Amino acid sequence: MQSAGIQAQQQSPPKSVGQRIKETLQTSKNQLCRSPNVADTSLVSSPMSPPPLGAAEVNTIRIIGQYLKNLGLQETVATLFAESGCRLEDTLAVRLREYIMAGEWDHALGIVDKMSPFVTHLNLLRIREKLYEEKFVDLLGKERVLEALSLLTVDFPSDPAFFDRRNFLATLLYVDPKSVDVCAKTGAHRTERERNALIAEIQQLLPTTVMLPCNRLEKLLTQSWKMQCRECYLHVLTKHTDEVWCAAFSRCGKYLATGSRSGAAHIWKIINEATVEPYKELTGRNSSSLLTWSDDGALLAVSAAEGHLADVHIYDVHSGITFCVIENRANDSTVMSFVPNSSFSYRLVCADQMGHFCQYALSKNSVKSEGKFEGYRIRAVHCLRNGSVLAADTHNRVRSYRFSDDSEVTLIEELSQISTFVVDKSERRILIDTKLHGLRLWDLRTRTLIRAFVGAPHQDFIIHSTFGGPEQSYIATGSTDECIYVWKQSSEELIAKLAGHNARVNAVAWNPRLPQLVSCSDDCTIRIWSPLVGIDSSTIQQN
């Protein structure tokens, strides 16, 4: 018998949330009303009345009640309002909604008249104007033209703000409703969906204490989310599904390109320092190890890691389609840089560690070689505005090359292997990433070492660093210990170490237009760092 009872219990239908709340309330009342035991002296003999609620609490309960009602939890809503003593809406608002949905315009206008104590005079006129217009169209549809004329001359609001609308409606008195769609001309509301839209318009003119706007909780949550986005100093982008290897801003700072170990490269549109939106997905290749933008931000060159798919793809950024392709027969990882100020034509310098070092003229679906240097194993390149090309080779040198006259000169000799380098906007300073001596800042004009920045572990990985901030006075880099390191150029002292990634940080990029730093990592995420709210945007804050 005991097992049968248990089985019957298990087969009973599940109880709704409202039923469970009711049972809990009834149990609580029974406990409060019974005679207290000796050991249970904390109980009182009379039921507790609901605590006094302020306006904020009442409105919160009403908004929650509306949300639960939209979900169909009617018993839960009834229990919530019974216990709190609140109402979802004023009774006048309920009746107004019912009359509008039924098209009973005279009754709806009567309800509006009763709302005058808590609705401003101007809003009352606007509501009346909407309802009288609905009634006017209804009368015309029933061919009761004299009543429609009386409505315009006697009942319709005489405020000057409505003169033009009344004159327009008067012109409809002379049309044949059978041949002219009066509803379409006036925008009158006939269907259930249209009348719900009319109710939404009228809700905007009523206090929320009288009638709640539709989906109030969802709208408040959306507003809260937007505010949080504006004030949040960190955003995480998760569109990539594999290790993110590279990131680069366009020169104008309005677009960001990111590439990963596998999958398409992505273009993001920078709305402001706290808002980034997906813009284009660049298909056609399955890996991206390096990205570089054309000077005007119209083209993006993407190269892959060494392998059989190591061709360089150049994309039209705004259409998302391939502009042209440079074949890489050596199947080696390619480094590249666009030639700036190339007189309305695009030129790209490409190099690798197999001895290829060429300049190409690019056009739609066409690539033409315009010069090359033989025998140099190149690890990084950067094109300067004076026409020369900086290149770091496997002999730990940074040299300057000119394709126009085949000249070359050594500028810097490092003490250990060069992984990569980056040049500042003024083209006067170069930050070289060395295998054994950390980041080293050089003056390109005097060819002298300014200072070294140590502490960010790179090991044998290629990690892309960046200049940035006001007048590019800061330096930032990633690391193998999952952090971002930030220094000021004028000092070797570390000023910030930003934590948040869960794997090696492969590249950082600084927006040239906004106070915004981007990092990408082997944890498959891109992080957008912005200054904290209330903090001077020219300063870098430690996370």
C-alpha positions as semicolon CSV with decimal commas, in nm:
position;residue;x (nm);y (nm);z (nm)
1;M;0,000;0,000;0,000
2;Q;0,284;0,232;0,075
3;S;0,442;0,177;-0,266
4;A;0,106;0,231;-0,434
5;G;0,074;0,565;-0,257
6;I;0,418;0,668;-0,373
7;Q;0,330;0,570;-0,730
8;A;0,011;0,772;-0,720
9;Q;0,209;1,071;-0,597
10;Q;0,456;1,038;-0,882
11;Q;0,177;1,024;-1,141
12;S;0,003;1,340;-1,018
13;P;0,030;1,635;-1,260
14;P;0,300;1,897;-1,184
15;K;0,184;2,208;-1,003
16;S;0,212;2,554;-1,153
17;V;0,421;2,830;-0,998
18;G;0,105;3,008;-0,885
19;Q;-0,030;2,696;-0,713
20;R;0,295;2,642;-0,528
21;I;0,302;3,007;-0,413
22;K;-0,058;2,979;-0,294
23;E;0,018;2,662;-0,097
24;T;0,321;2,828;0,058
25;L;0,117;3,133;0,157
26;Q;-0,161;2,914;0,302
27;T;0,090;2,708;0,500
28;S;0,248;3,029;0,628
29;K;-0,091;3,165;0,736
30;N;-0,183;2,841;0,913
31;Q;0,143;2,846;1,101
32;L;0,092;3,208;1,200
33;C;-0,268;3,153;1,316
34;R;-0,216;2,836;1,527
35;S;-0,134;2,848;1,897
36;P;0,241;2,873;1,933
37;N;0,427;2,587;2,098
38;V;0,652;2,641;2,393
39;A;0,958;2,587;2,180
40;D;0,820;2,801;1,896
41;T;0,782;3,136;2,071
42;S;0,883;3,342;1,767
43;L;0,545;3,287;1,597
44;V;0,269;3,544;1,630
45;S;-0,104;3,480;1,639
46;S;-0,219;3,728;1,374
47;P;-0,135;3,718;1,003
48;M;0,125;3,968;0,879
49;S;0,000;4,255;0,661
50;P;0,202;4,345;0,351
51;P;0,473;4,601;0,427
52;P;0,414;4,958;0,307
53;L;0,547;4,997;-0,047
54;G;0,693;5,307;-0,205
55;A;0,631;5,422;-0,560
56;A;0,945;5,248;-0,688
57;E;0,847;4,915;-0,530
58;V;0,489;4,939;-0,664
59;N;0,607;5,014;-1,018
60;T;0,860;4,731;-1,004
61;I;0,590;4,484;-0,900
62;R;0,363;4,607;-1,180
63;I;0,637;4,564;-1,440
64;I;0,717;4,213;-1,316
65;G;0,346;4,132;-1,315
66;Q;0,312;4,246;-1,677
67;Y;0,607;4,028;-1,779
68;L;0,464;3,721;-1,601
69;K;0,122;3,786;-1,754
70;N;0,274;3,793;-2,103
71;L;0,429;3,454;-2,025
72;G;0,085;3,318;-1,942
73;L;0,147;3,270;-1,568
74;Q;-0,196;3,401;-1,468
75;E;-0,215;3,234;-1,125
76;T;0,130;3,363;-1,037
77;V;0,025;3,715;-1,136
78;A;-0,294;3,692;-0,928
79;T;-0,099;3,574;-0,625
80;L;0,163;3,846;-0,668
81;F;-0,095;4,127;-0,675
82;A;-0,306;3,972;-0,400
83;E;-0,012;3,960;-0,160
84;S;0,132;4,301;-0,253
85;G;-0,199;4,486;-0,277
86;C;-0,094;4,640;-0,612
87;R;-0,277;4,658;-0,944
88;L;-0,127;4,596;-1,285
89;E;-0,308;4,894;-1,435
90;D;-0,568;5,150;-1,341
91;T;-0,923;5,029;-1,407
92;L;-0,976;5,320;-1,644
93;A;-0,678;5,206;-1,852
94;V;-0,816;4,852;-1,869
95;R;-1,154;4,976;-1,991
96;L;-0,992;5,218;-2,239
97;R;-0,796;4,932;-2,393
98;E;-1,107;4,715;-2,421
99;Y;-1,312;4,991;-2,589
100;I;-1,036;5,072;-2,840
101;M;-0,999;4,706;-2,936
102;A;-1,377;4,684;-2,983
103;G;-1,394;5,008;-3,183
104;E;-1,635;5,168;-2,936
105;W;-1,503;5,520;-2,978
106;D;-1,772;5,705;-2,776
107;H;-1,708;5,487;-2,471
108;A;-1,332;5,529;-2,515
109;L;-1,372;5,909;-2,529
110;G;-1,581;5,896;-2,212
111;I;-1,299;5,712;-2,031
112;V;-1,046;5,970;-2,153
113;D;-1,258;6,249;-2,000
114;K;-1,233;6,075;-1,664
115;M;-0,852;6,073;-1,687
116;S;-0,824;6,452;-1,681
117;P;-0,709;6,469;-1,313
118;F;-0,381;6,288;-1,387
119;V;-0,313;6,358;-1,758
120;T;-0,188;6,691;-1,890
121;H;-0,428;6,904;-2,095
122;L;-0,216;6,884;-2,410
123;N;-0,189;6,504;-2,392
124;L;-0,565;6,478;-2,340
125;L;-0,618;6,681;-2,657
126;R;-0,381;6,455;-2,850
127;I;-0,560;6,141;-2,729
128;R;-0,901;6,288;-2,814
129;E;-0,775;6,388;-3,159
130;K;-0,666;6,028;-3,230
131;L;-0,995;5,880;-3,110
132;Y;-1,213;6,138;-3,290
133;E;-1,025;6,067;-3,610
134;E;-1,096;5,695;-3,571
135;K;-1,464;5,773;-3,512
136;F;-1,470;6,009;-3,814
137;V;-1,334;5,738;-4,047
138;D;-1,582;5,490;-3,900
139;L;-1,873;5,728;-3,974
140;L;-1,755;5,784;-4,332
141;G;-1,734;5,410;-4,384
142;K;-2,098;5,383;-4,274
143;E;-2,190;5,676;-4,505
144;R;-2,305;5,890;-4,211
145;V;-2,157;6,205;-4,362
146;L;-2,363;6,459;-4,165
147;E;-2,253;6,307;-3,834
148;A;-1,894;6,311;-3,957
149;L;-1,931;6,680;-4,048
150;S;-2,077;6,755;-3,702
151;L;-1,785;6,574;-3,540
152;L;-1,533;6,796;-3,720
153;T;-1,716;7,122;-3,650
154;V;-1,828;7,056;-3,291
155;D;-1,630;6,777;-3,123
156;F;-1,286;6,777;-3,289
157;P;-1,024;6,967;-3,080
158;S;-1,018;7,334;-3,176
159;D;-0,659;7,386;-3,069
160;P;-0,451;7,553;-3,349
161;A;-0,213;7,257;-3,342
162;F;-0,485;7,041;-3,502
163;F;-0,612;7,288;-3,767
164;D;-0,419;7,129;-4,055
165;R;-0,534;6,780;-3,963
166;R;-0,898;6,889;-3,936
167;N;-0,881;7,061;-4,275
168;F;-0,736;6,747;-4,429
169;L;-1,014;6,533;-4,281
170;A;-1,272;6,780;-4,414
171;T;-1,155;6,710;-4,770
172;L;-1,254;6,346;-4,722
173;L;-1,621;6,443;-4,677
174;Y;-1,648;6,478;-5,054
175;V;-1,495;6,144;-5,156
176;D;-1,680;5,823;-5,223
177;P;-1,573;5,571;-4,953
178;K;-1,651;5,289;-5,197
179;S;-1,394;5,408;-5,449
180;V;-1,138;5,566;-5,211
181;D;-0,977;5,383;-4,919
182;V;-1,027;5,642;-4,645
183;C;-0,850;5,425;-4,388
184;A;-0,537;5,412;-4,601
185;K;-0,543;5,790;-4,652
186;T;-0,580;5,869;-4,281
187;G;-0,384;5,580;-4,134
188;A;-0,688;5,467;-3,934
189;H;-0,665;5,144;-3,738
190;R;-0,898;4,861;-3,839
191;T;-0,734;4,527;-3,759
192;E;-0,647;4,394;-3,413
193;R;-0,277;4,447;-3,480
194;E;-0,335;4,805;-3,594
195;R;-0,546;4,885;-3,288
196;N;-0,275;4,746;-3,063
197;A;-0,044;4,993;-3,233
198;L;-0,295;5,271;-3,159
199;I;-0,301;5,168;-2,793
200;A;0,079;5,183;-2,790
201;E;0,064;5,540;-2,927
202;I;-0,185;5,643;-2,660
203;Q;0,026;5,476;-2,388
204;Q;0,304;5,720;-2,473
205;L;0,071;6,006;-2,373
206;L;-0,040;5,852;-2,041
207;P;0,157;5,830;-1,716
208;T;0,302;5,485;-1,653
209;T;0,111;5,482;-1,323
210;V;-0,208;5,463;-1,533
211;M;-0,110;5,237;-1,824
212;L;0,212;5,043;-1,861
213;P;0,381;5,052;-2,204
214;C;0,393;4,715;-2,379
215;N;0,684;4,487;-2,289
216;R;0,809;4,735;-2,030
217;L;1,059;4,497;-1,866
218;E;1,220;4,400;-2,197
219;K;1,260;4,767;-2,292
220;L;1,413;4,855;-1,956
221;L;1,656;4,564;-1,981
222;T;1,754;4,675;-2,333
223;Q;1,813;5,031;-2,211
224;S;2,021;4,896;-1,923
225;W;2,225;4,682;-2,160
226;K;2,293;4,978;-2,392
227;M;2,397;5,193;-2,097
228;Q;2,626;4,919;-1,972
229;C;2,783;4,894;-2,318
230;R;2,847;5,269;-2,323
231;E;3,006;5,267;-1,977
232;C;3,185;4,932;-1,989
233;Y;3,561;4,959;-2,048
234;L;3,597;4,600;-2,170
235;H;3,410;4,403;-2,436
236;V;3,478;4,047;-2,549
237;L;3,418;3,943;-2,911
238;T;3,373;3,570;-2,965
239;K;3,303;3,534;-3,337
240;H;3,623;3,336;-3,401
241;T;3,621;2,965;-3,321
242;D;3,999;2,909;-3,317
243;E;4,312;3,082;-3,188
244;V;4,308;3,450;-3,292
245;W;4,651;3,537;-3,427
246;C;4,635;3,893;-3,561
247;A;4,446;4,221;-3,536
248;A;4,489;4,554;-3,715
249;F;4,302;4,884;-3,730
250;S;4,254;5,073;-4,054
251;R;4,443;5,402;-4,071
252;C;4,118;5,597;-4,018
253;G;4,040;5,394;-3,705
254;K;3,685;5,315;-3,822
255;Y;3,745;4,947;-3,895
256;L;3,921;4,656;-3,724
257;A;4,039;4,339;-3,897
258;T;4,105;4,014;-3,709
259;G;4,231;3,676;-3,827
260;S;4,263;3,334;-3,669
261;R;4,438;3,002;-3,708
262;S;4,140;2,865;-3,900
263;G;3,824;3,015;-4,039
264;A;3,751;3,343;-4,214
265;A;3,901;3,680;-4,129
266;H;3,653;3,931;-3,989
267;I;3,604;4,305;-4,032
268;W;3,448;4,498;-3,746
269;K;3,301;4,847;-3,762
270;I;3,401;5,081;-3,479
271;I;3,093;5,282;-3,380
272;N;3,256;5,447;-3,078
273;E;3,510;5,354;-2,814
274;A;3,259;5,123;-2,643
275;T;3,065;4,981;-2,942
276;V;3,200;4,743;-3,205
277;E;2,976;4,575;-3,465
278;P;3,044;4,291;-3,714
279;Y;3,086;4,436;-4,065
280;K;3,216;4,175;-4,310
281;E;3,330;3,814;-4,307
282;L;3,610;3,752;-4,557
283;T;3,575;3,403;-4,696
284;G;3,806;3,228;-4,940
285;R;4,082;3,114;-4,710
286;N;4,102;2,915;-4,388
287;S;4,389;3,078;-4,200
288;S;4,523;3,427;-4,125
289;S;4,864;3,491;-3,974
290;L;4,909;3,856;-4,077
291;L;4,684;4,144;-4,184
292;T;4,771;4,479;-4,342
293;W;4,550;4,766;-4,458
294;S;4,586;4,989;-4,762
295;D;4,639;5,356;-4,686
296;D;4,278;5,449;-4,773
297;G;4,125;5,157;-4,582
298;A;3,963;5,012;-4,897
299;L;4,176;4,695;-4,926
300;L;4,298;4,439;-4,675
301;A;4,578;4,193;-4,747
302;V;4,567;3,860;-4,560
303;S;4,846;3,605;-4,550
304;A;4,845;3,259;-4,398
305;A;5,096;3,052;-4,208
306;E;5,332;2,839;-4,411
307;G;5,164;2,557;-4,603
308;H;4,985;2,478;-4,925
309;L;4,731;2,761;-4,872
310;A;4,985;3,038;-4,817
311;D;4,877;3,264;-5,107
312;V;4,818;3,629;-5,018
313;H;4,455;3,730;-5,062
314;I;4,368;4,097;-5,108
315;Y;4,005;4,182;-5,029
316;D;3,778;4,472;-5,112
317;V;3,679;4,552;-4,755
318;H;3,339;4,708;-4,822
319;S;3,212;4,441;-5,060
320;G;3,381;4,151;-4,881
321;I;3,495;3,989;-5,206
322;T;3,845;3,905;-5,327
323;F;4,016;4,190;-5,514
324;C;4,314;3,983;-5,632
325;V;4,545;3,700;-5,519
326;I;4,926;3,683;-5,506
327;E;5,053;3,328;-5,548
328;N;5,307;3,203;-5,297
329;R;5,485;2,913;-5,463
330;A;5,735;2,887;-5,178
331;N;5,453;2,796;-4,939
332;D;5,625;3,001;-4,671
333;S;5,471;3,244;-4,428
334;T;5,453;3,584;-4,599
335;V;5,504;3,925;-4,441
336;M;5,371;4,227;-4,627
337;S;5,296;4,599;-4,620
338;F;5,104;4,836;-4,849
339;V;5,296;5,121;-5,008
340;P;5,140;5,449;-4,882
341;N;5,051;5,739;-5,113
342;S;5,073;5,529;-5,429
343;S;4,888;5,779;-5,655
344;F;4,548;5,609;-5,679
345;S;4,702;5,269;-5,752
346;Y;4,770;4,999;-5,497
347;R;5,115;4,851;-5,438
348;L;5,201;4,578;-5,192
349;V;5,545;4,463;-5,079
350;C;5,568;4,092;-4,988
351;A;5,859;3,891;-4,849
352;D;5,934;3,558;-4,684
353;Q;6,221;3,360;-4,537
354;M;6,280;3,167;-4,860
355;G;6,452;3,461;-5,031
356;H;6,152;3,623;-5,203
357;F;6,121;4,001;-5,164
358;C;5,897;4,170;-5,423
359;Q;5,679;4,473;-5,489
360;Y;5,350;4,421;-5,673
361;A;5,112;4,658;-5,848
362;L;4,754;4,551;-5,774
363;S;4,440;4,591;-5,981
364;K;4,111;4,406;-5,998
365;N;4,191;4,035;-6,056
366;S;4,543;4,128;-6,167
367;V;4,888;4,135;-6,005
368;K;5,207;4,269;-6,167
369;S;5,560;4,248;-6,026
370;E;5,740;4,586;-6,019
371;G;6,077;4,488;-5,877
372;K;6,248;4,249;-5,640
373;F;6,552;4,185;-5,425
374;E;6,702;3,838;-5,428
375;G;6,853;3,630;-5,152
376;Y;6,721;3,805;-4,841
377;R;6,536;3,601;-4,579
378;I;6,287;3,851;-4,442
379;R;6,095;3,828;-4,112
380;A;5,909;4,163;-4,115
381;V;5,854;4,459;-4,352
382;H;5,711;4,812;-4,332
383;C;5,669;5,063;-4,616
384;L;5,757;5,427;-4,536
385;R;5,607;5,738;-4,693
386;N;5,940;5,838;-4,849
387;G;5,926;5,533;-5,077
388;S;6,170;5,314;-4,887
389;V;6,091;4,977;-4,730
390;L;6,218;4,866;-4,390
391;A;6,285;4,493;-4,361
392;A;6,419;4,275;-4,080
393;D;6,615;3,972;-4,194
394;T;6,752;3,653;-4,042
395;H;7,091;3,821;-3,984
396;N;6,932;4,031;-3,706
397;R;6,939;4,347;-3,917
398;V;6,688;4,613;-4,007
399;R;6,770;4,747;-4,353
400;S;6,620;5,008;-4,585
401;Y;6,542;4,912;-4,946
402;R;6,424;5,115;-5,248
403;F;6,264;4,931;-5,538
404;S;6,283;5,245;-5,753
405;D;6,666;5,241;-5,774
406;D;6,752;4,901;-5,619
407;S;6,941;5,070;-5,334
408;E;6,978;4,919;-4,988
409;V;7,141;5,019;-4,661
410;T;7,171;4,870;-4,314
411;L;7,016;5,085;-4,041
412;I;7,019;4,871;-3,726
413;E;7,200;4,557;-3,613
414;E;7,045;4,378;-3,318
415;L;7,215;4,151;-3,064
416;S;6,973;3,859;-3,108
417;Q;6,711;3,724;-3,346
418;I;6,442;3,970;-3,457
419;S;6,089;3,831;-3,447
420;T;5,901;4,133;-3,579
421;F;5,889;4,513;-3,549
422;V;5,646;4,804;-3,563
423;V;5,702;5,167;-3,670
424;D;5,530;5,465;-3,509
425;K;5,308;5,713;-3,697
426;S;5,586;5,974;-3,728
427;E;5,811;5,707;-3,886
428;R;6,091;5,821;-3,660
429;R;6,090;5,537;-3,407
430;I;6,086;5,161;-3,446
431;L;6,003;4,904;-3,178
432;I;6,187;4,577;-3,240
433;D;6,088;4,249;-3,074
434;T;6,403;4,047;-3,008
435;K;6,423;3,689;-2,889
436;L;6,667;3,745;-2,600
437;H;6,656;4,116;-2,514
438;G;6,285;4,202;-2,510
439;L;6,134;4,502;-2,686
440;R;6,391;4,760;-2,797
441;L;6,304;5,115;-2,907
442;W;6,530;5,273;-3,169
443;D;6,551;5,616;-3,334
444;L;6,551;5,561;-3,711
445;R;6,713;5,894;-3,791
446;T;7,006;5,872;-3,552
447;R;7,009;5,488;-3,558
448;T;7,055;5,480;-3,182
449;L;6,892;5,266;-2,915
450;I;6,662;5,473;-2,691
451;R;6,559;5,213;-2,432
452;A;6,451;4,853;-2,382
453;F;6,126;4,723;-2,233
454;V;6,150;4,391;-2,053
455;G;5,916;4,176;-1,848
456;A;5,666;4,061;-2,110
457;P;5,752;3,698;-2,191
458;H;5,737;3,620;-2,565
459;Q;5,960;3,310;-2,574
460;D;5,984;3,185;-2,935
461;F;5,641;3,314;-3,044
462;I;5,574;3,603;-3,281
463;I;5,370;3,854;-3,080
464;H;5,270;4,182;-3,244
465;S;5,317;4,500;-3,041
466;T;5,182;4,850;-3,099
467;F;5,232;5,222;-3,044
468;G;4,930;5,419;-2,926
469;G;4,767;5,676;-2,704
470;P;4,802;6,055;-2,728
471;E;5,088;6,133;-2,968
472;Q;5,158;5,757;-2,962
473;S;5,339;5,800;-2,635
474;Y;5,252;5,448;-2,512
475;I;5,371;5,101;-2,607
476;A;5,168;4,782;-2,559
477;T;5,239;4,417;-2,624
478;G;5,095;4,073;-2,558
479;S;5,265;3,784;-2,382
480;T;5,268;3,412;-2,322
481;D;5,144;3,463;-1,964
482;E;4,796;3,572;-2,085
483;C;4,847;3,943;-2,005
484;I;4,889;4,272;-2,189
485;Y;5,183;4,491;-2,089
486;V;5,176;4,870;-2,128
487;W;5,468;5,114;-2,094
488;K;5,512;5,482;-2,157
489;Q;5,779;5,553;-2,418
490;S;5,955;5,795;-2,188
491;S;6,016;5,533;-1,917
492;E;6,117;5,169;-1,889
493;E;5,884;5,126;-1,592
494;L;5,575;4,913;-1,656
495;I;5,258;5,121;-1,597
496;A;4,987;4,856;-1,654
497;K;4,945;4,482;-1,679
498;L;4,600;4,394;-1,811
499;A;4,464;4,052;-1,722
500;G;4,158;3,881;-1,866
501;H;4,261;3,641;-2,140
502;N;4,291;3,269;-2,065
503;A;4,574;3,190;-2,307
504;R;4,866;3,349;-2,491
505;V;4,799;3,702;-2,620
506;N;4,920;3,703;-2,981
507;A;4,870;4,063;-3,086
508;V;4,759;4,403;-2,962
509;A;4,650;4,701;-3,170
510;W;4,574;5,059;-3,072
511;N;4,300;5,257;-3,244
512;P;4,465;5,562;-3,410
513;R;4,148;5,770;-3,363
514;L;3,989;5,661;-3,033
515;P;4,118;5,566;-2,685
516;Q;4,072;5,197;-2,757
517;L;4,308;4,901;-2,728
518;V;4,242;4,560;-2,886
519;S;4,400;4,228;-2,790
520;C;4,357;3,882;-2,943
521;S;4,446;3,549;-2,794
522;D;4,471;3,173;-2,825
523;D;4,155;3,159;-2,609
524;C;3,967;3,244;-2,936
525;T;3,853;3,585;-2,813
526;I;3,917;3,949;-2,898
527;R;3,905;4,197;-2,613
528;I;3,826;4,566;-2,660
529;W;3,974;4,779;-2,383
530;S;3,847;5,135;-2,325
531;P;3,916;5,385;-2,046
532;L;3,709;5,355;-1,730
533;V;3,412;5,590;-1,704
534;G;3,504;5,908;-1,523
535;I;3,873;5,862;-1,592
536;D;4,065;6,084;-1,831
537;S;4,074;5,899;-2,164
538;S;4,439;5,990;-2,211
539;T;4,541;5,764;-1,923
540;I;4,578;5,388;-1,918
541;Q;4,420;5,216;-1,621
542;Q;4,530;4,885;-1,481
543;N;4,262;4,614;-1,479
